Amino acid sequence: MFEWLQNSRKEWKVLADEYEAKVKALEEEKEERSSQPRRVGTEICNGGPAPKSSTCCIL
């Protein structure tokens, strides 16, 4: 029974490491996206660029 518990612990450790790697990659990607400046005024409204003085866009 003890051997089974040790094997189970090893399997869960591997799964936890894989999950941590995925989460770390997602966090880095999110951080990279947030660090890039957003382009203001490039929104598309009704097939063309959105007017800069408008506060809403009618579709």
N, C-alpha and C positions, 0 to 999 in steps of 0.2 A: 504494500500500500504506500509506503514511503517513497518508493521509486516512482510510482505513478504521480504522486504529488510533485516530485522534483521535475519530472518531465512536463507536467502541466504548467509549472511555474516558468520553465524555459520557453514553452510555446507562447504563453501570455506575454513574456518579456519581449519576444521577437515581434509579436503583434503590436505591443506598446511602442517599441522603437520605430516600427513602420509608420504608425499613426503620428508619432512626434515628428518624423521627417516630413510627412505630408502637411501637417499643421505649420511647421516652420516654413516650408516652401510657400504656402498660401499667405502667411503673414508677410514674408518678404515681398511677394508679388503685390499684396495690398499696399505695403509701405512704398514700393516703387511707383505704383499708380498714383498714390496721394502726393508723392514728391514731385511728380511731373506737373508743370503749370497747365491749367485748363485754358483753352482758347475761348475767349469771350467773344460773342458775336458770330460764332460759326454754327449756331443752331439753324436747323432747316424748318421752315414753316410754309406750308402750302406749296411745296416743291421748290422754293427759293430760300434765300437767306432771310432770317427773321429780322425785322426792323429793330434797330438799336433803341429807339425811343419808346417802343411799344412795351406795355406791361403784360399783355396777353396775346395769345395767338389763336385765331379762329380757324378751325380745320374744316 
